Amino acid sequence: MARIRNGTWIVVTDSEKALFLRNLTDHEDPHLEVTGKDEQENPSDIEQSANRPGRMQDTGVQQRSALDDTDWHELAKERFAADLAEKLYHEAHEGNFERLILVASPQVLGDLRAELHQEVSDRVVAEIPKTLTNHPVGKIEDLVKKELDAG
C-alpha cells in the first residue's frame, strides 16, 4: 500500500489543467500545500477549426467523399500530457520530489504514463484513476488518503 509521506508530491490533473500539491505532514493526517498550477486554454474544436471539412473525388462517377478535419481540441489535450510530463521531468531532475502520486481520469493517466520519462516513472508510488481537478484541496486530501487506504 502506498502512503502519503512528508514531501510526497501529488499531481491532480485532467487534460487541460494540473494542480501540484506537496504533503507537509504524514499519511495519517495529510496536509497538502498547493505548490503550482498549470492550465491551458483549449476552446472547442469548432472554435479552433478554420475551414469546413474537405472533400475528395472518388473513383465512381459524380462521387465525392468527405474528409475528417483535424480535431484541434483533442490534439491540445494530448499535447498537455506531453507538456506536463516534461515539466515533471525537469522537477524530478532538479531533485524537487522523490515520491509522486498521480491523480487523473483513466484516459489521462494512460496518456501521461506514455509520455513520462523513466526518471519520473521510477518515482511514481501510486496512480489514482479519478478526476478531482475541481475539488477543493481539503477534499482532495480526504479522497487521496481514502483511495490509498482502500488499495
SVG drawing of the C-alpha trace seen along z (x, -y; Angstrom):
<svg xmlns="http://www.w3.org/2000/svg" viewBox="-22 -30 41 32">
<polyline fill="none" stroke="black" stroke-width="0.4" points="0.0,0.0 1.3,-3.4 1.4,-6.1 1.5,-9.9 4.8,-10.6 6.0,-14.0 7.2,-15.7 5.3,-13.4 4.1,-15.3 0.5,-14.8 -0.4,-15.9 -4.1,-16.2 -4.8,-16.7 -7.2,-16.4 -6.5,-17.0 -6.5,-20.8 -5.2,-21.7 -2.9,-20.4 -2.6,-21.1 0.7,-20.4 0.5,-19.6 3.0,-18.6 2.2,-16.8 3.5,-18.7 2.7,-16.0 2.2,-12.3 -0.3,-9.7 -2.5,-9.6 -3.4,-13.3 -2.2,-14.6 -2.0,-18.3 -1.5,-19.3 0.0,-22.6 -0.5,-23.9 2.9,-24.5 1.8,-25.3 -0.9,-25.2 -0.8,-24.7 -3.7,-25.4 -4.1,-25.6 -6.9,-27.4 -8.5,-24.8 -11.6,-26.0 -13.9,-23.5 -12.8,-22.1 -15.4,-24.2 -13.9,-27.4 -10.4,-26.3 -11.2,-25.0 -10.8,-27.5 -12.4,-25.6 -15.1,-23.1 -14.0,-19.5 -12.6,-18.9 -13.9,-16.6 -12.2,-14.1 -13.1,-12.8 -13.9,-9.1 -13.4,-6.6 -17.1,-6.4 -18.9,-8.9 -20.0,-12.0 -19.0,-10.6 -17.2,-12.6 -16.2,-11.7 -15.9,-14.0 -12.6,-14.1 -12.3,-14.4 -10.9,-17.7 -8.1,-17.8 -9.5,-17.7 -7.5,-20.6 -9.2,-20.2 -8.1,-16.6 -4.6,-17.4 -4.3,-20.1 -5.3,-17.6 -2.6,-15.2 -0.1,-18.0 -1.0,-19.0 0.0,-15.4 3.3,-15.7 4.0,-19.2 3.1,-18.0 5.4,-15.0 8.2,-17.4 7.6,-19.7 7.6,-16.7 10.9,-15.5 12.5,-18.9 11.2,-18.9 12.5,-15.4 15.8,-16.1 16.3,-19.1 15.5,-16.9 12.3,-18.6 10.5,-15.4 11.3,-11.8 7.8,-10.3 4.9,-11.2 1.2,-10.3 -0.8,-10.9 -4.5,-11.6 -6.4,-11.7 -9.0,-10.0 -8.0,-6.6 -7.7,-8.2 -5.4,-11.0 -3.4,-8.6 -2.8,-6.5 -1.7,-9.5 0.5,-10.8 2.1,-7.4 3.1,-7.1 4.8,-10.4 6.7,-10.1 10.5,-9.9 11.9,-6.9 13.3,-9.3 9.7,-10.3 8.1,-6.9 10.6,-5.5 9.2,-8.0 5.5,-7.3 4.3,-5.4 0.6,-5.4 -1.9,-6.3 -5.5,-7.1 -7.9,-6.9 -10.3,-9.7 -11.0,-13.3 -10.5,-15.6 -9.4,-18.8 -12.5,-20.8 -12.4,-19.7 -11.1,-21.9 -7.7,-20.9 -9.2,-19.6 -11.5,-17.2 -8.5,-16.1 -6.6,-15.2 -9.5,-13.1 -10.2,-11.3 -6.5,-10.5 -6.0,-9.1 -9.2,-7.1 -8.2,-5.7 -4.7,-4.7 -6.1,-3.1 -8.6,-1.1 -5.9,0.0"/>
</svg>
